[in-house]
Amino acid sequence: MTLDEIVFEAEEKMTKTVDVIHHEFGGVRTSKASPTLVEGIMVDAYGTQMRIRELAGITTPEPRIIMIQPWDAGMVHPIEKAIQKSNLGINPAIDKKCIRIILPELSQERRTELTKVVHKLAEDGRIAIRHVRRDALEHIKKEVKAGKITEDQQESSEKEIQKLTDDFIAKIDENMGRKEKEIMTV
């Protein structure tokens, strides 16, 4: 594996990590309704576990309402149970063949709890980025031991990987700050 391939692979993995963390931030509730809040909840359906987004259409007709319309009317109650079991602290209401979730205003205490969740997700992302860095550096050291690259090339590659690490951690921190501001906005 060449140095460019090692660096490219590390950058690709770091990009995917940032994308995953950004998507997980979307699942943290704010005062505004978002389909990502419920789309990943697992439901017992047809003898297996499926995500709500695989069973229903999810929309936000109003800023504080999430509407879930199952494609199979028989899935209304299992989806309702799954939402109640999730630890989101929201109560679904069945309205004929769809489920409405009206998001209440967040208390200051709940906003603080949610910012802690966001901080935990961000820290998990930073740890994952550091793991990618560690793996790339180990790979470079193996290449040096094998005599495929020089120590000068090793040093410049390590600096490049560290710069990537710093850049991607900064992106996670930036996303975290934006999400925290969104949560704390009344």
Secondary structure, DSSP 8 states (H G I E B T S, - for coil): --HHHHHHHHHHHHHHHHHHHHHHHHTS--SS--GGGTTT-EEEETTEEEEHHHHEEEEEEETTEEEEEESSGGGHHHHHHHHHHSTT---EEEETTEEEEE-----HHHHHHHHHHHHHHHHHHHHHHHHHHHHHHHHHHHHHHTTSS-HHHHHHHHHHHHHHHHHHHHHHHHHHHHHHHHHH--
